[in-house]
Amino acid sequence: MSIEIPEGLTELLQSFTVEVLRKQPEDLLAFALQYFTQLKESQSQGAALSHGTGLPFTHSKGVNFAEEPMQTDSENGDEEEDDEEFVAPVISRFSRRASVCAEAYNPDEEDDETEKRIINPKTDDQRYRLQEACKDILLFKNLDQEQMSQVLDAMFEKLVECGDHIIDQGDDGDNFYVIDRGTYDIYVKVEGVGRCVGCYDNRGSFGELALMYNTPRAATIVATSPGAIWCLDRVTFRRIIVKNNAKKRRMYENFIESLPFLKSLEVSERLKVVDVIDTKTYVDGEQIIAQGDEADSFFIVESGEVKITMKTKSKADVEQNEAVEIARYSRGQYFGELALVTNKPRAASAYAIGGVKCLVMDVQAFERLLGPCMEIMKRNIANYEEQLVALFGTNMDITDPIS
């Protein structure tokens, strides 16, 4: 049976997808209702066709695609709102024919041993600039040293001039791009009209969605100044980045699913947890967190044992600067959440007993993804207070707000 895709459907869905990625709405259905309602009203008034405002949202100078892994990593700019709708220039290359989508990719079918390593020679200066450009790229955070070395070896520099099109909406994905320098506008076409929806300013990355999900480019990126970008070919990107993420999901999704305190999360939410966690290893006696420090991470013990200690002014042993052990945690247990829940400095220190491996989540991901688990964590505070009263005769004011 042959199914004909209605004209304009692809462009409509692509523009909506880009807006979802930009706005990161908590309620997707409500956002979709608002988006399409405003779009319909815009068309009814003739604005979309006569004034080039194909999207019902104001122009934003900063685009943050870095809220979750699997999305473009870029710098937040200062958001500016204009009273008048932005009228996008006509981009002739929007009329290019959309090519047939690239072949499907299954990371489990690739054999690392048969893949030829790609090496593009670089000067010391180029290597340094590339490392600086890549150090905050979310997609690279979970690569080991050898994988990162392969990525850097494979990337090649491309100089661009003002007006150059880096990628075009509807085309197949050929490369992943990291910005070295220069400014770039992001255009999305809807109803045949291109509109600028944001920009990159001397940093950021783009182009991974088409490579990861085997879809056409969702936007057009146009250089607005001379600059330079680093390109990673599709083969290397898939072999290292996509395959690494697939392995990570297989490795940790069962473990995450087994954790009782995450049972209140939906399956999709637990997968997001897998995507954002990092892993860290510690040697015997190494300090993981320090009492009094500002909290920036949450820890789940994957293997080994962790000792929690605390110093208190109510004990004479503090005069000898000694700490008292108050708890030990092993596989599947978590720590470090207290400071994040109470918004206070670390109430205790944590040390590795033997070799320890922890899953680590930064504070932004913790607040965004573990909201449904917060009540469970708050209930545990009462247990902590009981332990402290038994040990020290006081709850140490661990839940008092910061003055």
N, C-alpha and C positions, 0 to 999 in steps of 0.2 A: 504494500500500500504506500502510495506517495503522499507525503504531507508537505504542503507548501507553507513556508514561513511567511507570515504577513509582513509587508513592507514596513520598515521602521521599528520592528520589534527588537531586533538585535541592538540597535543604537539606544533604544529606550531603556532596555535592561542594563546595558553597559553604563549609561549615565547614572542610573539609580544605584548600581553597585558601587560606583566611585563615590557617590554621596554617602552611602552607608559606611564605607571604609574611612571617609574623611570625618564624619560626625560621630561614629561609634555609638549609636543610640542604644540605650538600655532596653527600650521597648521597640522592637523592630516593626511590629504590626502597626503601632501608633505612628511611627515615623513614616512607614510606607503610605498609610492613609493620608497623612499630612502632605507628603511629597506629591502624590498623584492628584490630590484634590487641588493643591496650589498650581500644579502644572496644567490641569484642566481649566482652571479659572484664567490662568495666563493665556492659554490658547484661545479661550472664548473671547477675551478682550482684544485679541489680535496682537498681543505683545510679543509672543514667541516668534511670529513670522515677520512682523514689521519692524521690530526693534532689536532682533537678534538675542533676546533673552530666553534661550531655550530651557534654562533651569530656573526653578522658583526660589533660588537661594542667592543671597548677596555674595558678591565677590570677596574672597578672603585672601590676604597676602601670605598667610602662613598655613601650611598643610601639615598636620601631624598624622602620619600613617604608622607611628611607632608604638601605639598603645598595645598591640599584641604581636607575638611572633607570627610569621607567615604573611606579614604585610610590610609595605614599604617603610623604611626607616629614614626619617628626615628630621630636620631641625624645626622646632616651632618658631614661627615668626611672630611679630607683633601684629595682632589682628586689627584690621582697619575696616570700618563700615562706611560706605558712601551713601549719600542720600539718593543719588541717581544710579540706576542699573548700569552695570558695566556692559558696553557694547563691544563684542569681540571682533577683531579684524577677520576678514574672510581669508581662510587658509586653503589655498588651492590644492594642496596635497591631501586634504580630507577626501577628495574625490577619487583617490587611488582605489583600485579594486581590492577588496579583502581577499587574501589568499586562502587556500585550503588550510585548515588547522593542522598543526604538526601531529606526528604520530603519537599515539598514547604511550605513556612511559610507566613501566612497572619496576620499581626499585629492587624488588626481589629477584628479578630475572637477570640483572646485571652481574657480571663476574669481574671483580676488581682486578684479577690477575691478567685479564685479557685487554684491559683498557690501557692505552698508551698515554703516558703522562705528557701534558703539553707544557712547554717551557718557552716563554717569551723573554729574551734577555733584557736586563734593565741596568741602568747606571745606579750607583749608590744613592744619588739624589732621588732618582725615580722610585727606588725601593723604599726609601724613607717616606716620601710623600704618599706613596700607596699605603704603607702601614698606618700612617696618620689618618688617612681618609677612611680606612677600614676599621679602626679600633672601636668605633661605637656602632657598627652595623649589627643590628639585632640578629640577623641570620647567621652571623659568624660566631656568635657568643659561645656556642656549644661545640665548636670544632676543636679537636686536639691539635697539638703543635704540628704534627706531620700533615694533617689535613689542611691547616691554615697555610702551611708552606706551599702545598700544591696549588691552593687557590691563588696565592700571591704570584707564584711562578707562571700560572696560566693567564693571568690578567695582562691586558695590553692597553697602552695609552692611546687616546684619540683626541687630537686637537679639534676644536670646533670654532666656528665663526658665528657672529650674530645672524640669526635667521635660519640656521641649520636645524633640520628636523632630526632629533635623535631617534625617536620612535614615532610611529603613526598609528592612530586608532584603527583597529580592524586587521592590522598586519599580524603575521605569525611572530612569535618571540624567537629572536636569534641570540641575544645577549642579555646579561644582567649588568646594570650600570651603577657605578659609584662615582659621585661628583668629586673632582679634585679642586676645581675652581670654576667660577662663572655663575651666571644667573640663568634660570630656565623657567619658562611659563608652562603650565599644565592646561591643556585644552581638551574639552570633552564635547563631542558632537551629538546633538539631539535634534530630531526633526530636520536633519540636513544642515543645521547651523552650528558652528563651533563657538564655544564660549570658554574664556579663561576662568578656571576655578581655583587657581592657586599658583604658587611658585616655589622654586628652590633657590636658596641664596648661599652659594659657595659651599654647601655640604648637603649630604643626603644620598639616597639610593632609590632606584626604581627599576621596574621591568621584571620583577621576580614572579608576579602573579601568572603571567602568560606561560612561564617556564614550569612553574610548580603545578598548575592546574590544567595545562594543555588547552588554554583558551586564547582567543585573539587579544591583541593589545586593547586595553580598556580606555586609553587616553593617548593624546599626542603631546610630546614634550618638545618644545622649541627653545633653542638658545636665544637669549636676549642680550648676550654680550659675548665677546671672545672668551674662551675657556678651555678646560681639559676635563675629560672623563676617563675612567678606567672601565674596561669591558671584560666580562667573563663569559666565555662561550657557553652555549646551551649544554653541550655534552659534559663539560667539566662541572658546570653548575648542578646538573642532575646527578652526576656520578657522586659528587661529594656532598652538596647541600641537601638535595632532596632525599638521597639515600640515608644520610646521617640522621635527618629528622624522622624518617620512617623507622630506622633502627631504634632511635630513642623512644618513639611511641611504643614499639613492641616491647622494649625493655622495661618501661616503667608503668604502662597503663594498668597492668594486672596488679602491680604493687600499690599504685595509687588507689585502685578500686578496692583493695583489701583493707584500707585504713578506715577504721570505724568512724572517726570524726569527720570524714569526707562523704559519708553515706547520704547526707542531706543534699549533696550536689547532683545535678542531672549528669547523664553520661557525657553530654557535650561539654559541660562545665569541667568535668574531670579531665577530659582530653585537653582542654585549654590549660589546665594546671600542668599537665605533662609537657606542653609546649613551652611554658615559661620557666620551668625549674632549671636550675643549674646544679652541677655536682661538684663537691669539694671533698678532698681527702685530707686527713690530719694524722700526724704521727703521735706516738705515745707521749702524753704530757703536754701536747700543744694546746694553747689557749684558743678556744673557738669564739667566745664572746667575753667581754670584760665588764664587771660590775661598774656602773656609773657612766658607761659609754652611751652615746646616742644609738638608738635602734634603727637599723636599716634593712634587716633581713629576718626571715623566719626559717627554722631548720626542722627537717624530718630525718631521723636516723635511719639510714639504709642498712648499714652494717657496723658492728662494733658496739662499744659502750661509751656513754658520755657521763661525766661526773659534774654535778651542779654544786657550787660552793657559794657561801655568802659570808660577808663580814658584817658585824653589828656592834654598835657602841654599847649595847647592853651587856656584853660579855667581857670579862676581865682579860680573856685571851686576845682581845683586839689590841691590847697594849703591846703584845708581842707580834702584832700585825699578822695574826693567823686567821684563816678562814675555816668555817665549819661546813662540812659536806651535808647537804640537805636532800639530795635525790640523785638517782642514777637512771639513765634512759638507755633503752636498747632498740633494736629494729622495730620500726613502725611507730615509735613514740616521737613526740615533737617537743621543741622548746624554742624560746625566743619570742613567743607570741605575746607574753605578758606586757612587755614594753610597747608593742604595737597596739595592743588593745587599750592600754591605759594612757598612752601618749606620754610615757615617762622614760627616763634613762633606764638602762639595764639594771634590774634589781639583784642580779646574781651573775656569777661567772660560770663558764662551762669549759671543761677540759676533756681531751680525748684520753681514754683508757685503752692502751694498745692502739692499733690502727683503726681509724674510724672513717666512714664515708657517709656524708650527709647530702640530702637534697636541699637546695637553698632557693628560696623565693624572695625577691626584693619587696620592699614595703609597698611600692605601687601596685604590683601584681597581687600581693596579699590583700590589700584593701579592695581591689577590683573584683577578685575572683572568689575570695573566701568569706564574703558577707553572710551567706547562708549558714556558715559554720561558727559565726561569731558568738552566738548564744551558748554553744557548747563550751567554747573557750572561756567565756565569762563565768560560766558555772564552775570551771576548774579553779578560778581565783579563790573561791571559798576553801578548796582543798589546800591550796598553797598557804592561805592564812592560818589554817589549823596546824599545818606542819611548822610554821614559823613560831606560833604561840607555844607549841610543845617544846621547841628547841630553845627559843630565846625569851619566852614570856611576853612577846609582842608580835603583832603582825607586820611590823616594820613599815607600816603605812604604804604598802605596795600599791594600793588603789587610790590614794589621795591624788587629786589633780595637781598639776604643776602650778606653782604660784608665780 
